[in-house]
């Protein structure tokens, strides 16, 4: 389950903050709930959100709409089913 919060929202003390992919990966493998703060630039935020989600982060602090990128990453990881499934026929 992915959580998107505003930078001003309170954080749960049980969440572990991380700032690099290796940190996120190590904390996620240890079973921790990992929180990352995304960059202010929207393009960078979407790219960083997808990479951090792939590495195991589940809580994202951002002011941008990155939900679609996070949902797509969860589908690719098999954590949720796609919102729409199409079958390609030639």
N, C-alpha and C positions, 0 to 999 in steps of 0.2 A: 504494500500500500504506500503510495506516495503522498506526501503532505507538502503543500505550498503555503508558506506564511509570508507576511509582510515584514520587512526589516525591523519595524517598530514593535512587532508582536513579542510577547514574552516567550521564552524558550523553556522547554522541559529540562530540568537539571540532569536527567538521565541520558539526554542526547549528547553524543560526542561530536565536537566541531572538528572539521577537517578542511584543509586548504589545498591539498594536492591529490592527484589520482592515486598515488602509492599509499598515502595516508588513508584515503577513503577505503581502498581495497583491504588494507590491513585491519582497519577497525571493523569493516563489514564481515570479514572472515572470522573475526573474534566474536561475532554475534552482537555487536553494538548497533544501536540506531544512530546513523551518521547524518549530521546536518552540515550543509555547505551554504555559504553566502555567495550568490552569483554576481557577476560584474554588472555595472549599470548600463552598458551598451547592450541593446536588445539582441543584436546579432550574436555577440559574444555570449550573452546569457543563454540563448537557445542552444548553442553549440556546447557550452560548458555543462548545461543541465543534462543533455543527452549523454555526454561522456561520464559525468559523475554518477548518473543513474545506472549506467552500464557497469561502473565499478562497484556499485552497491549502496550509494547514498539514497536515503529515503525522505529526508526533510530538506527543503530548499527555501532559503530566504531570498526573496526578490520582489521587485515592484513591477516586473514585466509579466506578460502572459506567456509563460513557457509550458503551460499545461499540455498542449498538443504534442510537443516534443517529448515530454515525460510519458504521456500515454502511449506514444508510438514505441518508445524504448521498452516499456513494460510488456507490450504485445510481442516485441521481438524476443524478449527474455522468457516469454511464456507465463508471465505472472497474471495476465488477464487476456480475455478473448478480444479479437478485433471488433470495433464498432460496426464495421461493414465488411462483408466478405464477398468478393467477386471472383468468378471463375473465368479465366481466359480461354476462350475458344477460338481456334483459328479457322 
